Amino acid sequence: MLTLLPWFAILTGLLIAWPMTRYLINVGRRSELLDSSGSGGHQKSLRSIPNIGGLALFCGAVGPLLIGVSGAYLSKFDDPQTLLGSIFVDIPDQVLARSFGVWLAIIASALVLHVVGLVDDRRALGARLKLFVQILLAGMLVVFMDVRLLHVLDDFVPGGWFLSCALSIGWLVVITNAFNFLDNMDGLSAGVASIVGLILMIATILNGQWFIAISLGFLVGALIGFLRFNFPPARIFMGDGGSLVIGWLLAIATIRTTFVDTADPDYALGTAWYGALMPLFVMAVPLYDFTSVVVIRCLQGRSPFVGDQQHFSHRLVKHGLSSRRAVLVIWGITLAIGLNGIVLGSVSPWMAVCLALATVALLGVIALLETGVSSRNEAPHD
């Protein structure tokens, strides 16, 4: 029965986000809460489409999560025989109390980012302020709630705790902004996030991390419900109030998930240490877009956080694809690379190297095709 809970969570998130998104389309049009130009220097084509869809995403993903956290905590202590209580019955009370404290902090941080995004969608706050808020929230979660990557560094590397904290804060900020950057074409960020969230949910089901799986289910369901109205041609946008939250929650999910257990020979996701690199596979496409567009802007002497039309999706359209086809191509690449990551920790070292090389090769071929077509298009014609 526990294995069904994440799938019920998807249904719950969908049933919240779907009707709410439809409602917000009408509210946004009547109240003229439409697509905005953003901070100074942004290059975008404004469309008369509501950009408050992040409200539906937040309510569908975080609302039931808050209820679930509270209900699970009460079930553990009031009636451990309930389905929720049975998930945590073997966990010591002290550990469980801290775990729920961490989840409440995660929910609170998502709420702060959601509010910041909603405000920014109405009046531009500027990249520096948003980045400061992200770093501050990430630092608080990492330092005070121990939401960290690579705890193993604490014991095996001098200054390992500081290195782990720095890597964790960087990961949270980069992934959050990667999905914010992906929100540049109808259905792109929501679709990629749905695929990433579903792959991570399957991984957590396999290794029995039920509460993380359920939280990802809420997020995936909310994204699917929203995507019904965001798929090109979009009738509503998520805005920063949505993209910042989904990137934040997915980044946290990768940190909270145990991708490898070297001490358990029967661990579903494997025992090889390189299984911990699975998030790099699952997030390969958002990281590719983020890295490539930052490099392009820096080489042009521009701020990496000033929006333009040079993202991966825009480059595909420039090379001849329609917007819809570009989105579907990026979805497909995300799925293909992400699925490889699930088996990473359970394969032999040589096979893991093959998977890594295949991923690098795929992204490299994409980069070569992009630069090759660009050079041909820019070459003078007789």
C-alpha positions as CSV (number, residue, x, y, z in Angstrom):
1,M,0.0,0.0,0.0
2,L,2.9,2.4,0.7
3,T,4.0,2.1,-2.9
4,L,0.7,3.6,-4.0
5,L,0.9,6.7,-1.8
6,P,3.3,8.7,-4.2
7,W,0.9,8.0,-7.1
8,F,-2.1,9.2,-5.0
9,A,0.1,12.2,-4.2
10,I,0.4,12.9,-7.9
11,L,-3.4,12.8,-8.3
12,T,-3.8,15.1,-5.3
13,G,-1.5,17.7,-6.7
14,L,-3.1,17.5,-10.1
15,L,-6.7,17.9,-8.6
16,I,-5.6,21.0,-6.8
17,A,-3.5,22.7,-9.5
18,W,-5.7,21.9,-12.5
19,P,-8.9,23.7,-11.5
20,M,-6.9,26.4,-9.7
21,T,-4.9,27.2,-12.8
22,R,-8.1,27.4,-14.9
23,Y,-9.5,29.8,-12.3
24,L,-6.3,31.9,-12.2
25,I,-6.4,32.3,-16.0
26,N,-9.7,34.2,-15.6
27,V,-8.6,36.1,-12.6
28,G,-5.4,37.2,-14.3
29,R,-7.2,38.4,-17.4
30,R,-9.8,40.3,-15.4
31,S,-7.3,41.9,-13.1
32,E,-4.7,42.4,-15.8
33,L,-2.0,40.4,-13.9
34,L,-0.2,39.8,-17.2
35,D,3.2,39.0,-18.4
36,S,5.7,41.7,-17.3
37,S,9.0,42.9,-18.8
38,G,11.1,42.2,-15.7
39,S,14.1,44.2,-14.6
40,G,15.9,46.6,-16.9
41,G,17.8,45.2,-19.8
42,H,15.6,42.0,-20.2
43,Q,14.9,41.0,-23.7
44,K,11.5,39.3,-24.1
45,S,8.4,39.5,-26.2
46,L,5.6,40.5,-23.9
47,R,2.3,38.6,-24.4
48,S,-1.1,39.4,-22.9
49,I,-1.1,36.2,-20.8
50,P,-1.5,36.0,-17.0
51,N,1.7,35.1,-15.2
52,I,0.3,34.1,-11.8
53,G,0.2,30.4,-12.4
54,G,2.9,29.9,-9.7
55,L,0.1,30.2,-7.2
56,A,-1.5,27.0,-8.5
57,L,1.9,25.3,-8.5
58,F,2.6,26.3,-4.9
59,C,-0.8,25.4,-3.6
60,G,-0.8,22.0,-5.4
61,A,2.8,21.1,-4.4
62,V,3.3,22.7,-1.0
63,G,-0.2,22.9,0.4
64,P,-0.7,19.1,0.7
65,L,2.9,18.7,1.8
66,L,2.2,20.9,4.8
67,I,-0.9,18.9,5.6
68,G,1.0,15.7,5.1
69,V,3.9,16.7,7.4
70,S,1.4,17.7,10.1
71,G,-0.7,14.6,9.7
72,A,2.3,12.3,9.6
73,Y,3.7,13.8,12.8
74,L,0.4,13.4,14.6
75,S,-0.2,9.9,13.2
76,K,3.1,8.8,14.6
77,F,2.4,9.8,18.1
78,D,-1.4,9.6,18.3
79,D,-2.1,6.4,16.3
80,P,1.0,4.6,14.9
81,Q,-1.3,2.0,13.3
82,T,-2.5,4.4,10.6
83,L,-1.0,4.3,7.2
84,L,0.9,7.5,7.7
85,G,2.0,6.5,11.1
86,S,3.3,3.1,9.8
87,I,5.9,4.9,7.6
88,F,7.6,6.4,10.7
89,V,6.8,3.8,13.4
90,D,10.4,2.5,13.5
91,I,12.0,6.0,13.6
92,P,13.1,7.2,17.1
93,D,10.9,10.1,18.3
94,Q,13.9,12.5,18.6
95,V,15.0,11.8,15.0
96,L,11.4,12.1,13.8
97,A,10.8,15.4,15.5
98,R,14.0,16.9,13.9
99,S,13.0,15.5,10.5
100,F,9.6,17.2,10.7
101,G,11.3,20.4,11.8
102,V,13.5,20.2,8.7
103,W,10.4,19.8,6.5
104,L,8.7,22.7,8.1
105,A,11.8,24.8,7.4
106,I,11.8,23.6,3.7
107,I,8.1,24.6,3.4
108,A,8.8,28.0,5.0
109,S,11.7,28.7,2.6
110,A,9.6,27.7,-0.4
111,L,6.9,30.1,0.8
112,V,9.5,33.0,1.0
113,L,10.8,32.3,-2.5
114,H,7.2,32.1,-3.7
115,V,6.4,35.5,-2.3
116,V,9.6,37.0,-3.6
117,G,8.7,35.6,-7.1
118,L,5.2,36.9,-7.0
119,V,6.4,40.4,-6.1
120,D,9.1,40.2,-8.8
121,D,6.4,39.3,-11.4
122,R,4.6,42.5,-10.6
123,R,7.5,44.9,-10.0
124,A,11.1,43.8,-10.8
125,L,13.2,43.3,-7.7
126,G,16.5,42.9,-9.5
127,A,18.7,39.8,-9.8
128,R,21.0,40.7,-6.9
129,L,18.3,40.9,-4.4
130,K,16.7,37.6,-5.5
131,L,20.1,36.0,-5.5
132,F,20.8,37.3,-2.0
133,V,17.5,35.9,-0.7
134,Q,18.3,32.5,-2.3
135,I,21.8,32.3,-0.8
136,L,20.4,33.4,2.6
137,L,17.7,30.7,2.6
138,A,20.1,28.1,1.3
139,G,22.6,29.0,4.0
140,M,20.0,28.7,6.7
141,L,18.8,25.3,5.5
142,V,22.3,23.9,5.1
143,V,23.8,25.2,8.3
144,F,21.0,25.1,10.8
145,M,18.9,22.2,9.3
146,D,21.8,20.1,8.0
147,V,20.2,19.9,4.5
148,R,23.6,19.0,2.9
149,L,25.2,17.1,0.2
150,L,28.1,14.7,0.8
151,H,28.1,14.3,4.6
152,V,30.9,11.8,4.1
153,L,33.2,14.8,3.5
154,D,32.9,15.6,7.2
155,D,35.2,12.7,8.2
156,F,37.4,12.1,5.2
157,V,38.5,15.6,4.1
158,P,40.0,18.4,6.1
159,G,37.4,21.1,6.4
160,G,34.9,18.7,4.9
161,W,31.9,20.3,6.7
162,F,32.7,23.7,5.2
163,L,33.2,22.2,1.7
164,S,29.9,20.2,2.1
165,C,28.1,23.4,3.1
166,A,29.5,25.4,0.2
167,L,28.7,22.7,-2.4
168,S,25.1,22.4,-1.0
169,I,24.5,26.1,-1.0
170,G,25.9,26.4,-4.5
171,W,23.7,23.4,-5.7
172,L,20.5,24.9,-4.3
173,V,21.1,28.3,-5.8
174,V,22.3,27.0,-9.2
175,I,19.4,24.5,-9.6
176,T,16.8,27.1,-8.5
177,N,18.1,29.5,-11.1
178,A,18.4,26.8,-13.7
179,F,14.7,26.2,-13.6
180,N,14.0,29.9,-13.5
181,F,16.1,30.3,-16.6
182,L,14.2,27.4,-18.3
183,D,11.0,29.3,-17.9
184,N,11.5,31.0,-21.3
185,M,9.2,29.1,-23.6
186,D,5.7,27.7,-23.2
187,G,5.6,24.4,-21.3
188,L,9.4,24.1,-21.1
189,S,10.2,24.5,-17.4
190,A,7.1,22.8,-16.2
191,G,7.6,19.9,-18.5
192,V,11.3,19.4,-17.7
193,A,10.5,19.7,-14.0
194,S,7.7,17.1,-14.3
195,I,10.2,14.6,-15.9
196,V,12.9,15.3,-13.3
197,G,10.4,15.1,-10.4
198,L,9.0,11.8,-11.7
199,I,12.5,10.2,-12.1
200,L,13.4,11.3,-8.6
201,M,10.1,10.0,-7.3
202,I,10.7,6.6,-8.8
203,A,14.2,6.5,-7.3
204,T,12.9,7.3,-3.8
205,I,10.1,4.6,-4.2
206,L,12.8,2.1,-5.1
207,N,14.9,2.9,-2.0
208,G,11.9,3.2,0.3
209,Q,12.2,7.0,1.1
210,W,8.4,7.3,1.2
211,F,7.9,10.8,2.5
212,I,10.3,12.3,-0.1
213,A,8.5,10.2,-2.8
214,I,5.2,11.6,-1.6
215,S,6.4,15.2,-1.6
216,L,7.7,14.7,-5.1
217,G,4.4,13.2,-6.1
218,F,2.6,16.4,-5.0
219,L,5.0,18.5,-7.1
220,V,4.7,16.3,-10.2
221,G,0.9,16.3,-9.9
222,A,0.8,20.1,-9.6
223,L,3.1,20.5,-12.6
224,I,1.0,18.2,-14.7
225,G,-2.2,20.1,-13.8
226,F,-0.5,23.4,-14.6
227,L,1.0,22.1,-17.8
228,R,-2.5,21.4,-19.1
229,F,-2.8,25.1,-19.6
230,N,0.9,26.0,-20.1
231,F,1.7,23.7,-23.0
232,P,2.1,25.7,-26.2
233,P,0.3,27.8,-27.0
234,A,0.2,28.7,-23.3
235,R,-2.9,30.3,-21.6
236,I,-1.0,31.1,-18.4
237,F,2.6,31.4,-17.3
238,M,4.1,30.3,-13.9
239,G,6.2,33.4,-13.5
240,D,9.0,33.6,-10.9
241,G,6.5,32.7,-8.3
242,G,6.4,29.2,-9.8
243,S,9.8,28.7,-11.4
244,L,11.8,29.6,-8.3
245,V,9.7,27.2,-6.1
246,I,9.9,24.2,-8.4
247,G,13.7,24.6,-8.8
248,W,14.1,25.0,-5.1
249,L,12.0,21.9,-4.2
250,L,13.7,19.7,-6.8
251,A,17.2,20.8,-5.6
252,I,16.2,20.0,-2.0
253,A,14.8,16.6,-3.1
254,T,18.1,15.6,-4.6
255,I,19.9,16.5,-1.4
256,R,17.4,14.7,0.8
257,T,17.5,11.5,-1.3
258,T,19.9,8.8,-0.5
259,F,21.2,7.6,-3.9
260,V,23.7,5.0,-2.7
261,D,24.3,3.0,0.4
262,T,27.7,1.3,0.4
263,A,26.9,-0.6,3.6
264,D,23.7,-2.3,2.2
265,P,24.4,-4.9,-0.5
266,D,20.7,-5.0,-1.3
267,Y,20.2,-1.3,-1.6
268,A,17.8,-0.7,-4.6
269,L,19.7,2.1,-6.2
270,G,23.1,0.4,-5.7
271,T,26.2,0.4,-3.5
272,A,28.7,2.1,-5.8
273,W,29.9,5.5,-4.6
274,Y,29.4,7.0,-8.0
275,G,25.6,6.5,-7.6
276,A,25.7,9.8,-5.7
277,L,26.3,11.5,-9.0
278,M,22.8,10.6,-10.2
279,P,21.5,14.2,-9.7
280,L,24.0,15.4,-12.3
281,F,22.3,13.0,-14.8
282,V,18.8,14.0,-13.9
283,M,19.6,17.7,-13.9
284,A,21.8,17.5,-17.0
285,V,19.6,19.5,-19.3
286,P,18.8,22.4,-16.9
287,L,22.5,22.6,-16.1
288,Y,23.4,22.6,-19.8
289,D,21.0,25.4,-20.5
290,F,22.1,27.4,-17.4
291,T,25.8,26.9,-18.1
292,S,25.7,27.7,-21.8
293,V,23.6,30.8,-21.5
294,V,25.8,32.2,-18.7
295,V,28.9,31.5,-20.7
296,I,27.3,33.2,-23.8
297,R,26.3,36.3,-21.8
298,C,29.7,36.6,-20.1
299,L,31.5,36.3,-23.4
300,Q,29.3,39.1,-24.7
301,G,30.2,41.3,-21.7
302,R,26.6,41.1,-20.3
303,S,25.3,40.2,-16.9
304,P,24.5,36.5,-16.7
305,F,21.2,37.3,-14.9
306,V,19.8,39.7,-17.5
307,G,17.3,37.8,-19.6
308,D,17.6,37.4,-23.3
309,Q,16.6,35.1,-26.2
310,Q,19.8,33.0,-26.2
311,H,18.6,30.0,-24.2
312,F,18.9,26.4,-25.4
313,S,15.3,26.5,-26.5
314,H,15.7,29.7,-28.4
315,R,18.8,28.4,-30.1
316,L,16.8,25.3,-31.3
317,V,14.1,27.6,-32.7
318,K,16.7,29.7,-34.4
319,H,18.0,26.6,-36.1
320,G,14.6,25.8,-37.6
321,L,12.5,24.0,-35.0
322,S,9.1,25.3,-34.1
323,S,8.7,26.3,-30.4
324,R,6.6,23.3,-29.7
325,R,9.1,20.9,-31.3
326,A,12.0,22.6,-29.4
327,V,10.1,22.0,-26.1
328,L,9.4,18.3,-27.0
329,V,13.1,17.8,-28.0
330,I,14.3,19.1,-24.7
331,W,11.8,17.0,-22.8
332,G,13.0,13.9,-24.7
333,I,16.7,14.7,-23.9
334,T,15.9,15.2,-20.3
335,L,14.1,11.8,-20.1
336,A,16.8,9.9,-21.9
337,I,19.6,11.2,-19.8
338,G,17.7,11.1,-16.5
339,L,16.7,7.5,-16.9
340,N,20.4,6.5,-17.2
341,G,21.0,8.1,-13.8
342,I,18.6,5.7,-12.0
343,V,20.8,2.7,-12.6
344,L,24.1,4.5,-12.1
345,G,24.8,3.2,-8.6
346,S,24.0,-0.4,-9.4
347,V,26.3,-0.9,-12.5
348,S,29.9,-1.9,-12.7
349,P,32.5,0.9,-12.9
350,W,33.2,0.4,-16.6
351,M,29.4,0.6,-17.3
352,A,29.1,3.8,-15.2
353,V,32.0,5.3,-17.2
354,C,30.1,4.4,-20.4
355,L,26.9,6.1,-19.1
356,A,28.8,9.2,-18.2
357,L,30.6,9.3,-21.5
358,A,27.3,8.8,-23.4
359,T,25.8,11.7,-21.5
360,V,28.7,14.0,-22.2
361,A,28.8,12.8,-25.8
362,L,25.1,13.6,-26.3
363,L,25.4,17.1,-24.8
364,G,28.6,17.6,-26.7
365,V,27.0,16.6,-30.0
366,I,24.1,19.0,-29.3
367,A,26.6,21.8,-28.6
368,L,28.5,21.0,-31.8
369,L,25.3,21.0,-33.9
370,E,24.3,24.3,-32.3
371,T,27.6,26.0,-33.1
372,G,27.9,24.4,-36.5
373,V,24.5,25.6,-37.6
374,S,25.1,29.0,-36.2
375,S,28.4,29.3,-38.1
376,R,26.7,28.2,-41.3
377,N,23.8,30.7,-40.8
378,E,26.2,33.5,-40.1
379,A,28.5,32.8,-43.0
380,P,28.3,35.4,-45.9
381,H,26.4,34.1,-48.9
382,D,27.3,34.8,-52.5
